């Protein structure tokens, strides 16, 4: 049975609504297939419960399967009363419903439950937070102030094109700020990363942070930050300075990319906490990151270094990129528990 256009990006609940509406036709179609529950992209615990529920439906009197209804329902309850509160992103709407498929996928893999900041403000559950919008900012500030655990979900460090395939997940920060963790290069090959040799240039490229980020870190507005940064740079260099305002997503992944900007005679990139610092390093340009940034382990952090920049070796860059490849995940990895496992091992 042909699914509607864009079906794979629907939320789990919307998919359930569609399946229920088309159940008769699906039953006929599914009877011709032999797809096991174990092959679904869920955690082992969830797959086992789904198998138990199916067994219960076709054998309610327990003539062939041994688990009773009470046992199955108890197992479901054990999976539900958890653990991590996923702050539902109410800013995205599809088919008239609040919708955030990424958070729903991660809620399954982390054995969490959907909630909101209004509900969770006075609880102690660890939080899963996506983005830095209104209630997300309140929740992140609260966690930093009180020491409450949270997991931040945002756009991946690298590897995304027109579609956001990769999403970074960080424990208690917006980016991974710790040392480089030694990782294999297997995920780099999957994403398609290739080292690019560092090349010299003349001008300095400034990539201002967003308004929301500056608010979160109690910094001046992006305009004021840019003005101050230019004034400070002029104390240390007479190089030409170019400011690149962040284009809308459709532009920056097609005809106005960061790669194109970096390839235009750039000496180095300056930013606050943007992943543009990592993108500079990927494209053979040194960077200065003035705010909390995963690239701090491999780039400079002071404007006074502008004429004495760190140029990392190929081994250093590849180790850094391999590390980051284990700090970002696709939706299947979020749903099957792999992302949750790796993040809690130290990413």
C-alpha positions in Angstrom: 0.0 0.0 0.0 1.5 3.3 -1.1 2.1 5.8 1.8 1.4 9.5 1.5 4.2 11.9 0.3 6.5 12.8 3.2 5.2 9.9 5.4 8.6 9.0 6.7 8.9 12.5 8.3 5.6 12.3 10.1 5.4 11.9 13.9 4.8 8.4 15.3 1.3 9.5 16.3 0.4 10.8 12.9 1.6 7.5 11.4 -0.6 5.6 13.9 -3.7 7.7 12.8 -3.0 6.8 9.2 -2.5 3.1 9.9 -5.7 3.0 11.9 -7.6 4.7 9.0 -6.3 2.2 6.5 -6.2 -0.9 8.8 -8.3 -3.2 6.6 -6.1 -2.8 3.5 -3.0 -3.0 5.6 -4.0 -6.3 7.2 -4.4 -7.8 3.7 -1.0 -6.4 2.6 0.8 -7.4 5.8 -0.5 -10.9 5.6 1.6 -11.4 2.5 4.8 -10.3 4.2 7.0 -11.8 6.8 8.5 -8.9 8.7 9.5 -9.6 12.2 9.0 -7.2 15.1 12.7 -7.7 15.9 13.6 -5.9 12.6 11.9 -2.7 13.7 14.1 0.3 14.6 13.2 0.3 18.3 15.1 -0.6 21.4 15.1 -4.3 22.4 12.8 -3.6 25.3 10.2 -2.0 23.1 10.4 -4.7 20.5 9.9 -7.4 23.1 6.8 -5.6 24.5 5.4 -5.2 20.9 5.9 -8.9 20.4 4.1 -9.6 23.7 1.2 -7.4 22.8 0.9 -9.1 19.4 0.9 -12.5 21.0 -1.7 -11.4 23.5 -4.0 -10.1 20.6 -3.9 -13.4 18.7 -3.9 -15.6 21.8 -6.0 -13.9 24.5 -6.5 -17.2 26.4 -2.8 -18.0 26.6 -3.2 -21.4 25.0 0.1 -21.0 23.0 1.9 -18.0 24.6 2.6 -17.9 28.3 2.5 -14.2 29.2 -0.8 -13.1 30.7 -2.5 -9.7 30.1 -1.4 -8.5 33.5 2.2 -9.4 32.8 2.2 -7.6 29.5 0.6 -4.5 30.9 3.0 -4.5 33.8 5.9 -4.5 31.3 4.4 -1.6 29.5 4.0 0.4 32.7 7.6 -0.4 33.6 8.7 1.2 30.3 6.5 4.3 30.7 7.2 5.7 34.2 10.7 6.9 33.2 13.3 8.7 33.6 13.9 11.6 31.1 11.3 14.3 30.4 11.3 15.3 26.7 10.3 18.9 26.4 8.0 18.8 23.4 8.8 21.3 20.7 5.4 23.1 20.3 6.7 25.4 17.6 6.3 22.9 14.8 2.8 22.0 13.5 1.8 19.3 11.0 -1.7 18.2 10.1 -3.1 20.5 12.8 -1.1 18.9 15.6 2.0 19.9 17.5 4.8 17.8 16.0 8.5 17.2 16.5 9.5 13.8 15.0 13.1 14.1 16.2 12.1 14.5 19.8 9.6 11.7 19.5 12.3 9.4 18.1 14.7 10.3 20.9 12.0 9.9 23.5 11.6 6.2 22.4 15.4 5.5 22.4 16.0 7.2 25.8 12.9 5.6 27.4 11.7 9.1 28.1 8.3 10.7 28.1 6.9 13.7 26.3 6.2 16.7 28.6 6.6 20.5 28.7 8.6 23.1 30.7 5.4 24.2 32.5 5.0 20.7 33.8 8.6 19.9 34.5 9.9 23.2 36.1 9.3 21.9 39.6 10.3 18.3 39.1 13.8 16.7 39.2 13.7 14.6 36.0 16.5 15.0 33.6 15.4 17.0 30.6 15.8 16.6 26.8 15.6 20.0 25.2 15.7 20.9 21.5 16.8 24.3 20.3 17.2 27.6 22.2 13.8 29.1 21.8 11.6 30.6 24.6 10.8 27.7 27.0 14.0 25.9 26.0 16.1 28.9 27.2 14.2 28.9 30.5 14.9 25.2 30.9 18.6 25.4 30.0 19.2 28.4 32.3 17.4 26.5 35.1 19.6 23.4 34.6 22.8 25.4 34.6 21.8 27.2 37.7 20.6 24.2 39.7 23.0 21.5 38.3 20.0 19.6 36.9 21.0 17.1 34.1 19.8 17.9 30.6 20.4 16.7 27.0 20.5 19.3 24.3 19.4 18.4 20.7 20.2 20.6 17.8 21.5 20.5 14.2 24.5 18.2 13.6 28.1 19.5 13.5 28.5 18.4 9.8 27.2 16.2 7.1 23.8 17.8 6.5 22.7 19.0 3.1 19.2 20.1 2.1 17.8 17.7 4.7 18.8 17.5 8.4 19.9 14.0 8.7 22.3 14.4 11.6 21.4 15.9 15.0 24.0 16.6 17.7 23.1 15.6 21.3 25.1 16.9 24.2 24.9 16.3 27.9 24.6 19.5 30.0 25.9 21.8 27.2 24.9 23.0 23.8 28.1 21.5 22.2 30.6 18.9 23.4 33.2 21.0 25.2 35.4 18.2 26.7 38.6 16.7 25.3 38.6 14.7 22.0 37.5 11.1 22.6 39.5 8.6 20.5 37.0 7.1 18.0 37.2 4.9 14.9 36.8 6.6 11.5 33.9 4.4 10.4 31.2 7.1 10.8 33.4 9.6 8.9 33.3 7.3 5.9 29.5 6.9 6.3 29.0 10.7 6.4 31.4 11.3 3.5 34.0 13.5 5.2 37.4 14.1 3.5 40.3 16.1 4.9 41.0 19.4 3.2 44.5 20.9 3.4 44.8 24.2 5.1 45.5 27.1 2.7 46.4 30.8 3.4 44.3 33.8 2.7 44.1 37.5 3.4 40.8 38.5 4.9 39.0 37.7 8.2 35.5 36.3 8.0 33.3 37.1 10.9 30.2 34.9 11.5 28.0 36.6 14.1 26.0 34.4 16.5 22.2 34.4 16.6 20.1 36.6 18.7 18.8 33.7 20.8 22.3 32.4 21.5 23.5 35.8 22.7 20.5 36.1 25.0 21.1 32.7 26.4 24.8 33.5 27.3 24.0 37.0 28.5 26.0 38.6 25.7 25.4 41.8 23.7 23.2 41.7 20.6 24.8 40.2 17.5 25.1 43.7 16.0 26.9 45.0 19.1 29.0 41.9 19.4 30.1 42.2 15.7 31.0 45.9 16.2 33.0 45.1 19.3 34.8 42.2 17.6 35.8 44.4 14.6 37.1 47.1 16.9 39.2 44.6 18.8 40.5 42.9 15.7 41.8 46.2 14.4 44.1 46.4 17.4 45.9 43.2 16.3 45.7 43.2 12.5 45.2 45.4 9.5 43.7 42.7 7.4 40.4 43.3 5.6 37.4 42.2 7.6 34.2 40.7 6.1 31.0 40.0 8.0 28.8 37.1 6.9 25.3 37.2 8.3 23.7 33.8 8.5 21.6 33.2 5.4 18.3 31.4 5.5 18.7 27.6 5.4 17.6 27.2 1.8 20.4 29.6 0.7 23.2 28.4 3.0 22.8 24.8 1.7 22.6 25.7 -2.0 24.0 28.9 -3.5 25.4 30.8 -0.6 27.3 28.1 1.4 29.9 28.6 4.1 32.3 26.5 2.0 32.0 29.1 -0.8 32.6 31.9 1.6 35.6 30.3 3.2 37.1 29.6 -0.3 37.1 33.3 -1.1 40.6 34.3 0.1 39.9 33.8 3.8 42.7 34.0 6.4 40.6 32.8 9.3 37.0 32.7 10.6 35.9 34.4 13.8 32.7 33.4 15.6 31.2 32.9 19.1 29.7 29.5 19.6 28.6 28.7 16.1 29.5 25.4 14.4 30.9 27.6 11.7 34.2 27.2 13.6 34.1 23.5 12.9 33.1 24.1 9.3 36.1 26.4 8.8 38.5 23.7 10.1 36.8 21.2 7.8 37.4 23.5 4.9 41.1 24.2 5.5 40.8 27.4 7.4 41.8 28.2 11.0 39.2 29.6 13.4 38.8 31.8 16.5 35.9 30.8 18.7 35.1 33.4 21.4 32.3 31.5 23.2 31.7 27.9 24.4 32.5 25.9 21.3 33.4 22.3 20.5 36.2 23.6 18.2 38.1 25.0 21.2 40.1 21.8 21.4 41.6 22.5 18.0 41.2 26.3 17.3 42.1 29.6 18.9 40.0 31.4 21.5 41.5 34.9 21.6 41.4 37.7 18.9 45.0 38.5 19.9 46.0 35.2 18.2 44.8 36.4 14.8 48.3 36.6 13.3 49.6 33.5 15.2 46.9 31.0 14.6 46.9 27.3 15.4 47.1 25.2 12.2 46.2 21.7 13.2 47.8 18.7 11.5 45.8 16.2 9.4 45.9 13.7 12.2 44.5 16.3 14.6 41.7 17.3 12.4 40.7 13.8 11.5 40.7 12.7 15.2 38.5 15.8 16.0 36.1 15.0 13.2 35.9 11.3 14.1 35.1 12.4 17.6 32.3 14.7 16.5 30.9 12.0 14.2 30.1 10.1 17.4 28.4 13.1 18.9 25.7 13.4 16.3 23.0 10.9 15.2 20.3 10.1 12.7 16.7 9.5 13.7 17.0 5.7 13.6 19.9 5.8 16.0 17.9 8.0 18.3 15.0 5.7 18.2 16.9 2.4 18.7 18.8 3.6 21.8 22.2 3.9 20.2 22.4 7.7 20.6 21.3 7.4 24.2 24.1 4.9 24.9 26.9 6.8 23.2 26.0 10.2 24.7 26.0 8.7 28.2 29.4 7.2 27.6 30.8 10.7 27.4 29.9 12.6 24.2 
